[in-house]
Amino acid sequence: QVQLVASGGGLVQAGGSLRLSCAASGRAFGSYAIGWVRQAPGKEHEFVAAISWSGALTHYVDSVNGRFTISRDNAKNTVYLQMNSLNPEDTAVYYCAARVGWDLVRIVSGNEYSYWGQGTQVTVSS
């Protein structure tokens, strides 16, 4: 069982930056791949980024590649999403989620995760 708490969202102007955090509690956090998934108003969940249990593997949706960076500190049971050059299209509720293994098809599906955090709102003004 893993509990996830996402934080760090807020209101930022276009071109600005935010860093989201996903703090985990529970056993064997280091065994889970962690993904960030976002949902904009009226839209489906969209995969954003994911990182493997060791941090050696990462994957991003094309629209954030080069602007967002995912990282993890297993000693602190925390995963980070550094978001730079934000634009209004990035406005959404951002969720972190955990799953065992690095199955990229399931990871990028945006919904095949075992555990979910509560979400944090990111709003980018133009």
N, C-alpha and C positions, 0 to 999 in steps of 0.2 A: 504494500500500500504506500502510495506517495501522495502527499498533499502539496499543491503548488499555489503560490501567491504571486501574482503579477503586479508590478508597480512601475512608476516612472512616467506615466502618461501625463498629458497636459495640453495646453494651448500654445502653439508656436507659429510664428510667421513663416511664410514660404521661404525656403532657403536655409532655415534654421535646423537645429539638431536636438535630438532627445536621446536618452539612453534608458531603455526599459530593462527591468530586472525581473527574474523569475526565481524566487526563493523556494527551495524544496525542503520538506521535512519527511521523515519516514526512512525506511530501510533501503539500502542499496541504490541510492540516488545515482551513483556513478555507473550503474548498469543500464541506465535508460538513455536513449536518444531523446533530445528535446527539440520540439518544433515551436515556431511562432506562426500562428494563424490569425488572420484578421477578418472582420466582417464589417463592411460599410452598410449604412442604412439601405434597406431594400435589396441588398445583394447577398449572394451566397458566401459561405466561408471561402477564403482564399489563402492557400499556403503562401507563406512569406519566406521563411528560412528554417533550417534545421541543422543540428550539430550532433555528431555521434557521441557515444558514451565517453570516449577518450578525448574527444575534441579534434581528432585527426581528420575527420571528414566533415565537410559542410556543404550545404546546397542552398541555392537562392532561387526565387522566382525571377524571371528576366527583368521585370520592371524595377526591382530594387538592387539588382546586381551592380556592384561598384559604389552604391550609396549606403547600404546597410552592411554591418558586420556582426556576426553572431560569435560569441565566445562563451566559455564556461570555466568556472573555478570549482572543481569538485571538492576541494578542501572547505569551501564556503557553501557548498550545496546551492550554487547560484549560476544561472545562465543569464547572459546579457545580450541585448540587441541594441547596438549603436546605430542610430539612424541619422544620417547626414543629408543635406540638400533636400529636405522634405518639401513636398508639394501638396496641394489640396487633395490630389487623388490618393494620398496616403492616409487621409482621414478615415478612421475606423476604430472599432474596439479591437484591441490586440489581446489574444489569448496565448498563453504558453501551455504546452501539452507534452505528455511523456509517453513513450512506447519502448518496448524492448526490441532490440535489434535494429539493423540499418537496412530496411526494405524500402528502397527509394520510391517505388510505385505507391506503396501505402503511405509513406511519409508525405509525399507531395499531394496526396488525395485531399489533405486538409481535414479529414475527419476520422481516420483510422488510428486513433490514439487511445490509450487505456485510461489516462488521467488528464484532467483539465484544471487550469486555474480559473479564476473568476473574471478575468479580463480587465484591461485598463484602457481608458479612452484617450485616443490621440486625435487632436483637432489641429489642422493646418490651415491658417487663414491666408488668403491671397493678397 
